[in-house]
Amino acid sequence: MKHFILKTLSLALIAVVFTSCNGWKELAKDYYTVTPDPLEVNGGKVSFDINAQIPAQVFKKTYALKITPELVYGSSSTALPAVTYQGENFPGNNTVIPYDEGKAVTYSASTPYKPEMEKCTLVARLTGLKGKKAKELGTIELAKGVITTALSVKDEYLPSYAPSEFVRDTDTYQSGLVHFLVNSAYVRPAQLKTAGYKALCDFVKMAVKDTSLVITGVEFIGHASPEGEATLNENLSIDRAKAVEKYFQKVIEKAQVAGWGNSGFYTEKGEGADWDGFFELLANSSISDKDMIKRTLDGEPLLSTKEKTLKSLESTYGDIHDKILPELRRTEIRVKYTIKGRTDEQIHTLAIKEPNVLTANELIYAAEALATSEDEQIAILKNAIKVYPNDYRGYNNMGVALWDKGDREAAINAFGEAAAKSQNDITANNTAVARLVKGDVAGAKAALAKSNADEAAYNKGIIAIMEGDYKTAAQNMNDLPSYDTALAQLLAGDNAAAIQTLNALGEEDAQVLYLKAVAYARGGQNAKAKETLAKAAAIDPTLSVKAQNDMEFRNLK
């Protein structure tokens, strides 16, 4: 659009002030710009700025010029706000152009885009004014056509899938305790007959016969009560661990636990004085002065003085001596084992035939990873909803499956059910997707503000494209290659990034190729633009017709 506005001014001023035509035209070439050039759709609107420098000794003091820009398309038109410039002595309140100095002027306008505007002409209707007299000076053509690339957003919103959190094998342990007398690492026979110890022995025997359980090792953790000297307690605690190990090894070997002779199957460690355990038992005790006792011990800066203070308190409070400290003199036996989960084949079969025997995680996993078709996936999710009606994931993932299948209305209903069960990042994003489909952009933005899901950032990027904030759109969508990501990068001015993203998508899609041709054309790579455009048209011949009217390809020959 360069050179248009001052040509407009020149013709008007020629008629009004009788200035030399040729001299003005030559001067005009260096004094104006129009942005963007050509016009573009941005945020659903056609907007442009005209900046000009009216030279000195051109605009007569008693004259004025009224300019009315207008977009003309077919038999329709859209008039834009008029602007009037006047000389210093013209009777009005318009922008004054000093005769001796000239003036820089700016005109900005914006109007909502209509599809028929793609083949439009931007014109300026001119009126010369002198006193009360007005003279129509005709119409000047400023530009033809509008770039509409921003409107090619596919608005393929991304719903969020709720993960199954499925873990096939679970590592855990079963534990038992052996207690000791003060300052002793001797295992009393009575301690090997306690209910807890016998239950642990029975578990070992049972686990050997259960094919779903695998014992992986045994850990012995020795502890000491904290009233003794620190070094003594460290040594005593490890001695207690080793003492119990000698007895429990016999249990493991007798049960013929697989791998019991392997290096590292048994481990032992001493934890020293168990101060944490002491304060926990104290807090749960019935000792009336327990808060005072805790403050007293916490107030001791040195461990050695704290130990002496506890020893003194032990003699004063019988429950410390008789109930609390004896519980801390112990070795904990931890039989570590793995619970083996069902195989994929088992889960797949049960998800269809006996879903009630599976966990919610197993059902969601089956739909996510084991289903052999979209219909089977939906069938498994229906079973998940039936067995676990309060778990939002069944409804949510049903919505995603229906969305992928193209049934958006059913998907939106499922997203609503999921959101009613749980409000979280995933359901917030999917609520936004539902609102976007219905055209509720404000509601979608409110929902997206509550979601940190990766898909939420992407969906925010699509909204940003619609609103003309291309830099923000590209930042939000950068880690998720797609057509719309490439579009955002292109509109933000990064042609190279757009081409790289489109290359990652392959060349089977005509729209992808067409957008790549636009990127090449914007970068001045006309040969590649024509070659890529030909590939796109070979897949979709209608794109050849579209390209003929597309201002993106105005420089192709």
C-alpha positions as CSV (number, residue, x, y, z in Angstrom):
1,M,0.0,0.0,0.0
2,K,3.0,2.2,-0.1
3,H,2.6,5.5,-2.1
4,F,-1.2,5.5,-1.9
5,I,-2.1,8.0,0.9
6,L,0.0,10.9,-0.4
7,K,-1.2,10.2,-3.9
8,T,-4.7,10.6,-2.4
9,L,-3.6,13.8,-0.6
10,S,-1.9,15.1,-3.8
11,L,-5.0,14.8,-6.0
12,A,-7.2,16.4,-3.4
13,L,-4.8,19.2,-2.8
14,I,-4.3,19.7,-6.5
15,A,-8.0,20.4,-6.8
16,V,-8.2,22.5,-3.7
17,V,-5.0,24.5,-3.8
18,F,-4.0,24.2,-7.5
19,T,-0.5,22.9,-6.7
20,S,1.7,21.5,-9.5
21,C,0.6,17.8,-10.1
22,N,3.9,16.4,-11.2
23,G,6.0,18.1,-8.5
24,W,3.6,16.8,-5.8
25,K,3.6,13.2,-7.1
26,E,7.4,13.1,-7.1
27,L,7.6,14.5,-3.6
28,A,4.9,12.1,-2.3
29,K,6.9,9.0,-2.9
30,D,9.2,9.6,0.0
31,Y,6.6,10.7,2.6
32,Y,4.1,7.9,3.4
33,T,3.7,4.3,4.5
34,V,0.7,2.0,5.0
35,T,0.9,-0.9,7.5
36,P,0.3,-3.8,7.0
37,D,0.9,-3.9,3.3
38,P,-1.2,-5.6,2.0
39,L,-4.1,-5.7,4.5
40,E,-4.5,-8.6,6.9
41,V,-7.1,-10.2,9.1
42,N,-5.9,-10.1,12.7
43,G,-8.0,-11.2,15.6
44,G,-11.0,-11.3,13.4
45,K,-10.6,-7.8,12.2
46,V,-9.1,-5.9,9.2
47,S,-6.9,-3.2,10.7
48,F,-4.4,-0.8,9.1
49,D,-2.4,2.3,9.8
50,I,-1.4,5.1,7.4
51,N,1.5,7.3,8.3
52,A,2.4,10.4,6.2
53,Q,4.5,13.4,6.2
54,I,2.8,16.4,4.5
55,P,5.6,18.6,3.2
56,A,5.9,22.3,4.0
57,Q,4.3,25.0,1.7
58,V,1.8,22.6,0.3
59,F,-1.4,22.7,2.4
60,K,-2.9,26.2,1.9
61,K,-4.0,28.0,5.0
62,T,-7.7,28.5,4.1
63,Y,-8.5,25.0,2.7
64,A,-9.4,21.6,4.2
65,L,-9.4,18.0,2.9
66,K,-11.9,15.3,4.1
67,I,-10.8,11.7,3.5
68,T,-13.3,8.8,4.0
69,P,-11.7,5.3,3.6
70,E,-14.0,2.5,2.5
71,L,-13.7,-1.2,1.9
72,V,-15.6,-2.2,-1.2
73,Y,-16.5,-5.8,-1.9
74,G,-18.9,-7.0,-4.6
75,S,-22.0,-4.9,-4.3
76,S,-21.4,-4.1,-0.7
77,S,-19.0,-1.8,1.2
78,T,-18.0,-0.8,4.7
79,A,-17.3,2.9,5.3
80,L,-14.6,3.6,7.9
81,P,-14.4,6.8,10.0
82,A,-13.6,9.9,8.0
83,V,-10.7,12.2,8.8
84,T,-10.3,15.9,8.0
85,Y,-7.1,17.9,7.7
86,Q,-7.2,21.7,7.5
87,G,-5.1,24.7,6.9
88,E,-4.2,27.2,9.7
89,N,-7.0,29.7,8.8
90,F,-9.7,27.2,8.0
91,P,-12.7,27.7,10.4
92,G,-12.8,24.3,12.1
93,N,-11.4,22.0,14.9
94,N,-9.7,19.5,12.7
95,T,-6.0,18.5,12.6
96,V,-4.1,21.6,11.4
97,I,-1.4,21.3,8.8
98,P,1.0,24.3,9.2
99,Y,1.8,25.8,5.8
100,D,5.4,26.7,6.6
101,E,6.3,23.5,8.4
102,G,4.1,20.7,7.1
103,K,3.1,17.9,9.5
104,A,3.3,14.1,10.2
105,V,-0.2,12.6,10.3
106,T,-1.5,9.1,11.2
107,Y,-4.7,7.4,10.4
108,S,-5.8,4.1,11.9
109,A,-8.9,2.1,11.3
110,S,-10.3,-1.3,12.1
111,T,-13.5,-3.2,11.1
112,P,-14.7,-6.8,11.6
113,Y,-13.8,-9.1,8.8
114,K,-16.5,-10.7,6.6
115,P,-15.7,-13.6,4.2
116,E,-16.6,-11.6,1.2
117,M,-13.9,-9.0,2.1
118,E,-11.2,-11.3,0.8
119,K,-11.7,-9.8,-2.7
120,C,-12.1,-6.2,-1.5
121,T,-10.6,-2.9,-2.5
122,L,-9.6,-0.3,0.0
123,V,-10.5,3.2,-1.4
124,A,-10.6,6.7,-0.1
125,R,-13.4,9.1,-1.0
126,L,-12.2,12.7,-1.1
127,T,-13.9,16.0,-0.4
128,G,-12.2,19.4,-0.7
129,L,-13.4,22.2,1.6
130,K,-13.1,26.0,1.3
131,G,-15.2,28.0,3.7
132,K,-18.7,26.6,3.4
133,K,-18.1,25.1,-0.1
134,A,-17.4,21.4,-0.5
135,K,-16.3,19.7,-3.7
136,E,-16.3,15.9,-4.3
137,L,-12.9,15.0,-5.7
138,G,-13.5,11.4,-6.6
139,T,-12.3,8.1,-5.3
140,I,-8.7,6.8,-5.0
141,E,-7.9,3.1,-4.9
142,L,-5.5,2.3,-2.0
143,A,-5.2,-1.5,-2.0
144,K,-6.7,-4.7,-3.2
145,G,-7.4,-7.9,-1.3
146,V,-6.9,-9.1,2.3
147,I,-4.5,-11.7,3.6
148,T,-6.7,-14.2,5.5
149,T,-4.1,-16.8,6.7
150,A,-4.9,-16.2,10.3
151,L,-8.4,-17.5,9.7
152,S,-7.1,-20.9,8.6
153,V,-6.8,-22.0,12.3
154,K,-8.2,-25.5,12.5
155,D,-9.4,-25.1,16.1
156,E,-8.7,-28.7,16.8
157,Y,-8.9,-28.4,20.6
158,L,-7.1,-31.0,22.7
159,P,-9.0,-32.7,25.5
160,S,-7.0,-34.2,28.4
161,Y,-6.9,-38.0,29.0
162,A,-6.9,-39.1,32.6
163,P,-4.0,-41.5,33.3
164,S,-4.7,-44.9,34.7
165,E,-1.9,-44.7,37.4
166,F,-1.6,-48.5,36.7
167,V,1.3,-50.3,38.4
168,R,1.6,-53.9,37.5
169,D,3.9,-55.0,40.3
170,T,3.8,-53.5,43.8
171,D,6.8,-53.6,46.2
172,T,5.9,-53.6,49.8
173,Y,6.8,-55.4,53.1
174,Q,5.4,-57.2,56.1
175,S,6.9,-56.5,59.5
176,G,7.3,-57.8,63.0
177,L,9.1,-56.7,66.2
178,V,11.4,-58.4,68.6
179,H,11.9,-56.4,71.9
180,F,15.0,-56.4,74.2
181,L,15.8,-55.7,77.8
182,V,17.8,-52.6,78.6
183,N,21.4,-52.6,77.4
184,S,20.9,-56.1,76.0
185,A,21.1,-57.7,72.5
186,Y,20.0,-61.1,73.8
187,V,17.0,-62.5,72.0
188,R,14.6,-63.9,74.7
189,P,12.8,-67.1,73.7
190,A,9.5,-65.5,74.7
191,Q,9.9,-62.9,71.9
192,L,9.9,-65.6,69.3
193,K,6.5,-66.7,70.5
194,T,4.7,-63.4,70.3
195,A,1.7,-63.1,68.0
196,G,3.5,-60.6,65.8
197,Y,6.5,-62.7,65.3
198,K,4.5,-65.9,64.6
199,A,2.3,-64.0,62.1
200,L,5.4,-62.9,60.2
201,C,6.6,-66.5,60.1
202,D,3.2,-67.7,58.8
203,F,3.3,-65.0,56.1
204,V,6.6,-66.3,54.9
205,K,5.2,-69.8,54.6
206,M,2.1,-68.5,52.8
207,A,4.1,-66.3,50.4
208,V,6.2,-69.2,49.2
209,K,3.0,-71.0,48.0
210,D,1.4,-67.9,46.5
211,T,2.5,-67.4,42.9
212,S,1.4,-63.8,43.0
213,L,3.9,-63.0,45.7
214,V,7.7,-63.0,45.5
215,I,9.8,-62.4,48.6
216,T,12.8,-60.2,47.6
217,G,14.7,-59.8,50.8
218,V,14.7,-59.3,54.6
219,E,15.8,-56.2,56.4
220,F,16.6,-56.1,60.1
221,I,16.5,-52.6,61.7
222,G,17.8,-52.3,65.3
223,H,16.9,-49.5,67.7
224,A,17.8,-48.4,71.2
225,S,16.1,-46.3,73.8
226,P,17.6,-42.8,74.0
227,E,18.5,-42.6,77.7
228,G,21.9,-44.2,77.2
229,E,25.1,-42.8,75.8
230,A,25.0,-42.2,72.0
231,T,27.9,-44.4,71.0
232,L,26.7,-47.2,73.1
233,N,23.3,-47.0,71.6
234,E,24.7,-47.0,68.0
235,N,26.6,-50.3,68.7
236,L,23.7,-51.8,70.7
237,S,21.2,-51.1,67.9
238,I,23.3,-52.9,65.2
239,D,24.0,-55.8,67.6
240,R,20.2,-56.2,68.1
241,A,19.6,-56.3,64.3
242,K,22.3,-59.0,63.9
243,A,21.0,-61.0,66.8
244,V,17.5,-61.3,65.4
245,E,18.8,-62.0,61.9
246,K,20.4,-65.3,63.2
247,Y,17.0,-66.6,64.3
248,F,14.9,-65.4,61.4
249,Q,17.3,-66.8,58.8
250,K,16.3,-70.2,59.9
251,V,12.6,-69.3,59.2
252,I,13.5,-68.2,55.7
253,E,15.6,-71.3,55.0
254,K,13.1,-73.7,56.4
255,A,10.4,-72.2,54.2
256,Q,12.7,-72.6,51.2
257,V,12.3,-69.0,50.1
258,A,13.8,-68.6,46.6
259,G,17.0,-66.6,46.5
260,W,17.6,-66.6,50.3
261,G,21.3,-67.4,49.7
262,N,21.9,-64.6,47.3
263,S,24.2,-61.7,48.2
264,G,22.2,-58.8,49.6
265,F,19.1,-60.9,50.4
266,Y,19.6,-60.0,54.1
267,T,20.5,-56.5,55.3
268,E,20.9,-55.1,58.8
269,K,21.4,-51.6,60.1
270,G,21.4,-49.9,63.5
271,E,19.4,-46.7,63.9
272,G,20.8,-45.8,67.4
273,A,18.7,-44.0,69.9
274,D,15.1,-43.6,68.8
275,W,14.3,-40.1,69.9
276,D,11.5,-39.7,67.3
277,G,9.8,-42.8,68.6
278,F,10.2,-41.6,72.2
279,F,8.4,-38.3,71.5
280,E,5.7,-40.0,69.6
281,L,5.0,-42.5,72.4
282,L,5.2,-39.6,74.9
283,A,2.6,-37.6,73.0
284,N,0.2,-40.6,73.0
285,S,0.8,-41.4,76.6
286,S,-1.4,-40.6,79.6
287,I,1.4,-38.8,81.5
288,S,0.0,-35.5,82.8
289,D,3.3,-33.6,82.5
290,K,4.1,-34.8,79.0
291,D,4.1,-31.3,77.5
292,M,6.5,-30.1,80.2
293,I,8.7,-33.1,79.7
294,K,9.0,-32.4,76.0
295,R,9.8,-28.7,76.5
296,T,12.5,-29.7,79.1
297,L,14.1,-32.2,76.7
298,D,13.9,-29.8,73.7
299,G,15.5,-27.1,75.8
300,E,18.7,-29.1,76.2
301,P,21.2,-27.9,73.5
302,L,23.6,-30.9,73.8
303,L,22.7,-34.6,73.1
304,S,24.7,-35.7,76.2
305,T,22.8,-33.5,78.6
306,K,19.5,-34.5,76.9
307,E,20.3,-38.2,77.6
308,K,21.1,-37.4,81.2
309,T,17.9,-35.4,81.6
310,L,15.9,-38.3,80.2
311,K,17.5,-40.7,82.6
312,S,16.5,-38.4,85.5
313,L,13.0,-38.1,84.2
314,E,12.8,-41.9,83.9
315,S,13.3,-42.3,87.6
316,T,10.5,-39.7,88.3
317,Y,7.9,-40.9,85.8
318,G,7.1,-44.6,86.0
319,D,5.3,-44.7,82.6
320,I,8.5,-43.6,80.9
321,H,10.5,-46.4,82.6
322,D,7.8,-49.1,82.4
323,K,5.9,-48.4,79.1
324,I,7.7,-46.0,76.8
325,L,11.4,-46.9,76.9
326,P,10.8,-50.7,76.7
327,E,8.9,-50.3,73.4
328,L,11.9,-48.5,71.9
329,R,14.4,-51.3,72.6
330,R,13.7,-53.4,69.5
331,T,14.5,-54.9,66.2
332,E,12.1,-54.5,63.3
333,I,12.0,-57.3,60.8
334,R,10.8,-56.3,57.3
335,V,10.1,-59.1,54.9
336,K,10.2,-57.3,51.5
337,Y,8.1,-58.8,48.7
338,T,6.6,-58.0,45.4
339,I,2.9,-58.4,44.6
340,K,2.8,-59.6,41.0
341,G,0.1,-58.0,38.9
342,R,-2.1,-59.6,36.2
343,T,-0.6,-59.9,32.7
344,D,-1.9,-57.7,29.9
345,E,-3.7,-60.7,28.4
346,Q,-5.5,-61.4,31.7
347,I,-6.4,-57.7,32.2
348,H,-7.7,-57.4,28.6
349,T,-9.9,-60.5,28.9
350,L,-11.3,-59.5,32.3
351,A,-11.9,-55.9,31.3
352,I,-14.5,-57.2,28.7
353,K,-15.9,-60.3,30.4
354,E,-15.5,-59.8,34.2
355,P,-14.7,-56.1,34.8
356,N,-15.9,-56.2,38.4
357,V,-12.8,-58.3,39.5
358,L,-10.4,-55.6,38.2
359,T,-9.3,-52.4,40.0
360,A,-10.3,-49.0,38.5
361,N,-6.6,-48.5,37.5
362,E,-6.6,-51.8,35.6
363,L,-9.8,-50.9,33.7
364,I,-8.6,-47.5,32.8
365,Y,-5.2,-49.1,31.7
366,A,-7.1,-51.7,29.6
367,A,-9.0,-49.0,27.8
368,E,-5.9,-46.9,27.3
369,A,-3.3,-49.5,26.3
370,L,-5.0,-52.8,25.5
371,A,-8.1,-52.1,23.5
372,T,-7.9,-53.3,19.9
373,S,-10.4,-50.8,18.5
374,E,-12.2,-47.6,19.3
375,D,-15.4,-49.6,19.9
376,E,-13.7,-51.9,22.3
377,Q,-12.1,-49.0,24.1
378,I,-15.5,-47.4,24.6
379,A,-17.0,-50.8,25.7
380,I,-14.3,-51.1,28.4
381,L,-14.8,-47.5,29.6
382,K,-18.5,-48.2,29.9
383,N,-17.6,-51.2,32.1
384,A,-15.3,-48.9,34.2
385,I,-18.1,-46.4,34.7
386,K,-20.5,-49.2,35.7
387,V,-18.1,-50.8,38.2
388,Y,-16.7,-47.5,39.5
389,P,-19.4,-44.9,39.0
390,N,-17.7,-42.3,41.3
391,D,-14.4,-42.4,39.5
392,Y,-14.2,-39.4,37.1
393,R,-11.7,-41.0,34.8
394,G,-14.1,-43.4,33.2
395,Y,-16.4,-40.6,32.1
396,N,-13.5,-38.3,31.2
397,N,-11.7,-40.9,29.0
398,M,-15.0,-41.9,27.5
399,G,-15.3,-38.3,26.4
400,V,-11.9,-38.3,24.9
401,A,-12.7,-41.6,23.0
402,L,-15.9,-40.1,21.7
403,W,-14.1,-36.9,20.7
404,D,-11.5,-38.8,18.8
405,K,-14.3,-40.7,17.1
406,G,-15.9,-37.4,16.0
407,D,-19.0,-37.6,18.2
408,R,-18.5,-34.2,19.9
409,E,-21.9,-33.8,21.4
410,A,-21.6,-37.1,23.3
411,A,-18.0,-36.2,24.2
412,I,-19.2,-32.9,25.7
413,N,-21.8,-34.7,27.8
414,A,-19.2,-37.2,29.1
415,F,-16.9,-34.3,30.0
416,G,-19.7,-32.8,32.0
417,E,-20.2,-36.0,33.9
418,A,-16.5,-36.2,34.7
419,A,-16.4,-32.6,35.9
420,A,-19.4,-33.3,38.2
421,K,-17.3,-36.1,39.8
422,S,-14.0,-34.2,40.2
423,Q,-12.7,-30.7,39.7
424,N,-9.0,-30.9,38.6
425,D,-6.6,-29.8,35.9
426,I,-7.9,-32.5,33.5
427,T,-11.6,-31.8,33.9
428,A,-11.0,-28.0,33.8
429,N,-9.3,-28.3,30.4
430,N,-12.1,-30.5,29.1
431,T,-14.7,-28.1,30.3
432,A,-12.9,-25.4,28.4
433,V,-13.0,-27.6,25.2
434,A,-16.7,-28.1,25.6
435,R,-17.3,-24.4,26.0
436,L,-15.1,-23.6,22.9
437,V,-17.1,-26.0,20.8
438,K,-20.2,-24.1,21.8
439,G,-18.5,-20.7,21.1
440,D,-18.2,-19.6,24.7
441,V,-14.7,-18.3,24.5
442,A,-15.0,-16.3,27.8
443,G,-16.2,-19.3,29.6
444,A,-13.4,-21.4,28.1
445,K,-10.7,-18.9,29.2
446,A,-12.1,-19.0,32.7
447,A,-11.9,-22.8,32.8
448,L,-8.4,-22.9,31.3
449,A,-7.2,-20.5,34.0
450,K,-7.8,-23.4,36.4
451,S,-5.8,-26.0,34.5
452,N,-2.1,-26.7,34.3
453,A,-2.6,-29.6,31.9
454,D,-0.3,-29.5,28.8
455,E,-3.4,-29.6,26.6
456,A,-4.7,-26.5,28.4
457,A,-1.7,-24.5,27.3
458,Y,-2.2,-25.6,23.7
459,N,-5.9,-24.7,23.8
460,K,-4.9,-21.3,25.2
461,G,-2.7,-21.0,22.2
462,I,-5.6,-21.6,19.8
463,I,-7.6,-18.9,21.5
464,A,-4.6,-16.5,21.3
465,I,-4.5,-17.1,17.5
466,M,-8.2,-16.2,17.2
467,E,-7.5,-13.0,19.3
468,G,-4.5,-12.1,17.2
469,D,-1.8,-12.6,19.9
470,Y,0.4,-14.8,17.8
471,K,3.5,-14.6,19.9
472,T,1.7,-15.9,23.0
473,A,0.1,-18.5,20.9
474,A,3.4,-19.8,19.6
475,Q,4.9,-19.9,23.1
476,N,1.9,-21.9,24.4
477,M,1.9,-24.4,21.6
478,N,5.6,-24.8,20.9
479,D,6.1,-28.2,22.5
480,L,3.1,-29.8,20.7
481,P,3.7,-30.0,16.9
482,S,0.6,-29.5,14.9
483,Y,-0.9,-27.5,12.1
484,D,-2.1,-24.8,14.4
485,T,1.3,-24.7,16.2
486,A,2.9,-24.0,12.8
487,L,0.3,-21.4,12.0
488,A,1.0,-19.6,15.3
489,Q,4.7,-19.7,14.5
490,L,4.1,-18.3,11.0
491,L,1.9,-15.5,12.2
492,A,4.4,-14.6,14.9
493,G,7.0,-14.1,12.1
494,D,9.0,-17.3,12.6
495,N,8.8,-18.8,9.1
496,A,11.7,-21.2,9.8
497,A,10.1,-22.7,12.9
498,A,6.8,-23.0,11.1
499,I,8.4,-24.9,8.2
500,Q,10.2,-27.2,10.7
501,T,7.0,-28.0,12.5
502,L,5.2,-28.7,9.2
503,N,8.0,-30.9,8.0
504,A,7.5,-33.0,11.1
505,L,3.8,-33.5,10.2
506,G,4.6,-35.1,6.8
507,E,3.4,-34.3,3.3
508,E,0.1,-36.3,3.1
509,D,-2.1,-33.4,4.2
510,A,-3.0,-30.8,1.6
511,Q,-3.6,-28.1,4.2
512,V,-0.2,-28.7,5.8
513,L,1.4,-28.3,2.3
514,Y,-0.5,-25.2,1.6
515,L,0.5,-23.5,4.8
516,K,4.1,-24.6,4.1
517,A,3.9,-22.9,0.7
518,V,2.7,-19.7,2.5
519,A,5.7,-19.9,4.8
520,Y,8.1,-20.3,1.9
521,A,6.4,-17.3,0.1
522,R,6.7,-15.1,3.2
523,G,10.4,-16.0,3.4
524,G,10.9,-15.1,-0.3
525,Q,11.6,-18.7,-1.3
526,N,9.3,-18.4,-4.3
527,A,10.5,-21.5,-6.1
528,K,9.9,-23.7,-3.1
529,A,6.5,-22.0,-2.5
530,K,5.4,-22.9,-6.1
531,E,6.7,-26.4,-5.8
532,T,4.9,-27.0,-2.5
533,L,1.7,-25.4,-3.7
534,A,1.7,-27.7,-6.6
535,K,1.9,-30.7,-4.2
536,A,-1.0,-29.4,-2.2
537,A,-3.1,-28.8,-5.3
538,A,-2.4,-32.3,-6.5
539,I,-4.0,-33.7,-3.3
540,D,-6.8,-31.1,-3.2
541,P,-7.4,-29.3,-6.6
542,T,-9.6,-26.6,-4.9
543,L,-6.4,-25.2,-3.4
544,S,-5.2,-24.2,-6.8
545,V,-8.2,-21.9,-7.2
546,K,-7.8,-20.6,-3.6
547,A,-4.1,-19.8,-4.3
548,Q,-5.0,-17.6,-7.3
549,N,-6.9,-15.2,-5.0
550,D,-4.6,-15.6,-1.9
551,M,-2.6,-12.4,-1.4
552,E,0.1,-14.6,0.3
553,F,1.2,-15.6,-3.2
554,R,1.0,-12.1,-4.8
555,N,4.7,-12.2,-5.6
556,L,4.8,-15.6,-7.3
557,K,5.3,-15.5,-11.0
